[in-house]
Amino acid sequence: QVQVVESGGGLVQAGESLRLSCATSISIANTNVMGWYRQAPGKQRNFVAVQFTNHSTTNYADSVKGRFTNFRDTTKNMVYLQMNNLQPEDTAVYYCYTNFNGRDYWGQGTQVTVSS
């Protein structure tokens, strides 16, 4: 089985930071892509950040550029999303995502709530 488990969400005030963690049951090197999506109340699930495994750079949604940083520890099969200067519009359930052998896998989601 392929498992993706994210954690680290919480309640913060605007301007504060959180770091999300994503643990995978497979080697990141064997995935096609890993990244993060989020779904705000009443909204579709939207792209936040993705990194193709064979690339060193991450693609970010415009709304989080300069504030969020995605990075990975391939030795530990961990991916992280450092979220700085959080704003109320960042409030959402955040999901870790990967594609492995052409199939999509999602974590269970972790809630991030940012108060004004």
Contacts in CASP RR format, 6 or more apart in sequence:
PFRMAT RR
TARGET T0000
AUTHOR 0000-0000-0000
METHOD contacts of the structure
MODEL  1
QVQVVESGGGLVQAGESLRLSCATSISIANTNVMGWYRQAPGKQRNFVAV
QFTNHSTTNYADSVKGRFTNFRDTTKNMVYLQMNNLQPEDTAVYYCYTNF
NGRDYWGQGTQVTVSS
1 25 0 8 1.000
2 24 0 8 1.000
2 25 0 8 1.000
2 26 0 8 1.000
2 98 0 8 1.000
2 100 0 8 1.000
2 103 0 8 1.000
2 105 0 8 1.000
3 23 0 8 1.000
3 24 0 8 1.000
3 25 0 8 1.000
3 105 0 8 1.000
4 22 0 8 1.000
4 23 0 8 1.000
4 24 0 8 1.000
4 25 0 8 1.000
4 96 0 8 1.000
4 97 0 8 1.000
4 98 0 8 1.000
4 105 0 8 1.000
4 106 0 8 1.000
4 107 0 8 1.000
5 22 0 8 1.000
5 23 0 8 1.000
5 24 0 8 1.000
5 96 0 8 1.000
5 107 0 8 1.000
5 108 0 8 1.000
6 20 0 8 1.000
6 21 0 8 1.000
6 22 0 8 1.000
6 23 0 8 1.000
6 94 0 8 1.000
6 95 0 8 1.000
6 96 0 8 1.000
6 107 0 8 1.000
6 108 0 8 1.000
6 109 0 8 1.000
6 110 0 8 1.000
7 20 0 8 1.000
7 21 0 8 1.000
7 23 0 8 1.000
7 110 0 8 1.000
8 18 0 8 1.000
8 19 0 8 1.000
8 20 0 8 1.000
8 21 0 8 1.000
8 110 0 8 1.000
9 18 0 8 1.000
9 20 0 8 1.000
9 94 0 8 1.000
9 110 0 8 1.000
9 111 0 8 1.000
9 112 0 8 1.000
10 18 0 8 1.000
10 110 0 8 1.000
10 111 0 8 1.000
10 112 0 8 1.000
10 113 0 8 1.000
11 113 0 8 1.000
11 114 0 8 1.000
11 115 0 8 1.000
12 18 0 8 1.000
12 86 0 8 1.000
12 112 0 8 1.000
12 113 0 8 1.000
12 114 0 8 1.000
12 115 0 8 1.000
13 114 0 8 1.000
13 115 0 8 1.000
13 116 0 8 1.000
14 86 0 8 1.000
14 87 0 8 1.000
14 88 0 8 1.000
14 114 0 8 1.000
14 115 0 8 1.000
14 116 0 8 1.000
15 84 0 8 1.000
15 85 0 8 1.000
15 86 0 8 1.000
15 87 0 8 1.000
15 114 0 8 1.000
16 86 0 8 1.000
16 114 0 8 1.000
17 82 0 8 1.000
17 83 0 8 1.000
17 84 0 8 1.000
17 85 0 8 1.000
17 86 0 8 1.000
18 83 0 8 1.000
18 86 0 8 1.000
18 112 0 8 1.000
19 80 0 8 1.000
19 81 0 8 1.000
19 82 0 8 1.000
19 83 0 8 1.000
20 36 0 8 1.000
20 80 0 8 1.000
20 81 0 8 1.000
20 83 0 8 1.000
20 94 0 8 1.000
20 96 0 8 1.000
20 110 0 8 1.000
20 112 0 8 1.000
21 78 0 8 1.000
21 79 0 8 1.000
21 80 0 8 1.000
22 34 0 8 1.000
22 35 0 8 1.000
22 36 0 8 1.000
22 78 0 8 1.000
22 79 0 8 1.000
22 80 0 8 1.000
22 81 0 8 1.000
22 96 0 8 1.000
22 107 0 8 1.000
23 77 0 8 1.000
23 78 0 8 1.000
24 31 0 8 1.000
24 34 0 8 1.000
24 77 0 8 1.000
24 78 0 8 1.000
24 79 0 8 1.000
24 96 0 8 1.000
24 98 0 8 1.000
25 77 0 8 1.000
26 77 0 8 1.000
26 98 0 8 1.000
26 100 0 8 1.000
27 74 0 8 1.000
27 77 0 8 1.000
28 34 0 8 1.000
28 53 0 8 1.000
28 72 0 8 1.000
28 74 0 8 1.000
28 77 0 8 1.000
28 79 0 8 1.000
29 53 0 8 1.000
29 74 0 8 1.000
30 53 0 8 1.000
30 100 0 8 1.000
31 53 0 8 1.000
31 98 0 8 1.000
31 99 0 8 1.000
31 100 0 8 1.000
32 52 0 8 1.000
32 53 0 8 1.000
32 98 0 8 1.000
32 99 0 8 1.000
32 100 0 8 1.000
32 102 0 8 1.000
33 50 0 8 1.000
33 51 0 8 1.000
33 52 0 8 1.000
33 53 0 8 1.000
33 97 0 8 1.000
33 98 0 8 1.000
33 99 0 8 1.000
34 50 0 8 1.000
34 51 0 8 1.000
34 53 0 8 1.000
34 72 0 8 1.000
34 79 0 8 1.000
34 96 0 8 1.000
34 97 0 8 1.000
34 98 0 8 1.000
35 48 0 8 1.000
35 49 0 8 1.000
35 50 0 8 1.000
35 51 0 8 1.000
35 58 0 8 1.000
35 70 0 8 1.000
35 79 0 8 1.000
35 81 0 8 1.000
35 96 0 8 1.000
35 97 0 8 1.000
35 98 0 8 1.000
36 48 0 8 1.000
36 49 0 8 1.000
36 50 0 8 1.000
36 70 0 8 1.000
36 81 0 8 1.000
36 94 0 8 1.000
36 95 0 8 1.000
36 96 0 8 1.000
36 97 0 8 1.000
37 45 0 8 1.000
37 46 0 8 1.000
37 47 0 8 1.000
37 48 0 8 1.000
37 94 0 8 1.000
37 95 0 8 1.000
37 97 0 8 1.000
38 45 0 8 1.000
38 46 0 8 1.000
38 48 0 8 1.000
38 90 0 8 1.000
38 92 0 8 1.000
38 93 0 8 1.000
38 94 0 8 1.000
38 95 0 8 1.000
38 112 0 8 1.000
39 45 0 8 1.000
39 46 0 8 1.000
39 92 0 8 1.000
39 93 0 8 1.000
39 95 0 8 1.000
40 46 0 8 1.000
40 89 0 8 1.000
40 91 0 8 1.000
40 92 0 8 1.000
40 93 0 8 1.000
41 91 0 8 1.000
41 92 0 8 1.000
43 92 0 8 1.000
45 95 0 8 1.000
46 61 0 8 1.000
47 61 0 8 1.000
48 60 0 8 1.000
48 61 0 8 1.000
48 64 0 8 1.000
48 68 0 8 1.000
48 81 0 8 1.000
48 94 0 8 1.000
49 58 0 8 1.000
49 59 0 8 1.000
49 60 0 8 1.000
49 61 0 8 1.000
49 64 0 8 1.000
49 68 0 8 1.000
49 70 0 8 1.000
49 81 0 8 1.000
50 58 0 8 1.000
50 59 0 8 1.000
50 70 0 8 1.000
50 97 0 8 1.000
51 57 0 8 1.000
51 58 0 8 1.000
51 59 0 8 1.000
51 70 0 8 1.000
51 72 0 8 1.000
58 69 0 8 1.000
58 70 0 8 1.000
58 71 0 8 1.000
60 66 0 8 1.000
60 68 0 8 1.000
60 70 0 8 1.000
63 89 0 8 1.000
64 83 0 8 1.000
64 90 0 8 1.000
67 83 0 8 1.000
67 84 0 8 1.000
67 85 0 8 1.000
67 86 0 8 1.000
68 81 0 8 1.000
68 82 0 8 1.000
68 83 0 8 1.000
68 84 0 8 1.000
69 81 0 8 1.000
69 82 0 8 1.000
69 84 0 8 1.000
70 79 0 8 1.000
70 80 0 8 1.000
70 81 0 8 1.000
70 82 0 8 1.000
71 79 0 8 1.000
71 80 0 8 1.000
71 82 0 8 1.000
72 78 0 8 1.000
72 79 0 8 1.000
72 80 0 8 1.000
73 79 0 8 1.000
73 80 0 8 1.000
79 96 0 8 1.000
81 94 0 8 1.000
83 90 0 8 1.000
83 112 0 8 1.000
86 112 0 8 1.000
86 114 0 8 1.000
87 114 0 8 1.000
88 114 0 8 1.000
88 115 0 8 1.000
88 116 0 8 1.000
89 114 0 8 1.000
90 112 0 8 1.000
90 114 0 8 1.000
91 112 0 8 1.000
91 113 0 8 1.000
91 114 0 8 1.000
92 111 0 8 1.000
92 112 0 8 1.000
93 109 0 8 1.000
93 110 0 8 1.000
93 111 0 8 1.000
93 112 0 8 1.000
94 109 0 8 1.000
94 110 0 8 1.000
94 111 0 8 1.000
94 112 0 8 1.000
95 106 0 8 1.000
95 107 0 8 1.000
95 108 0 8 1.000
95 109 0 8 1.000
96 106 0 8 1.000
96 107 0 8 1.000
96 109 0 8 1.000
97 104 0 8 1.000
97 105 0 8 1.000
97 106 0 8 1.000
97 107 0 8 1.000
98 104 0 8 1.000
98 105 0 8 1.000
99 105 0 8 1.000
END
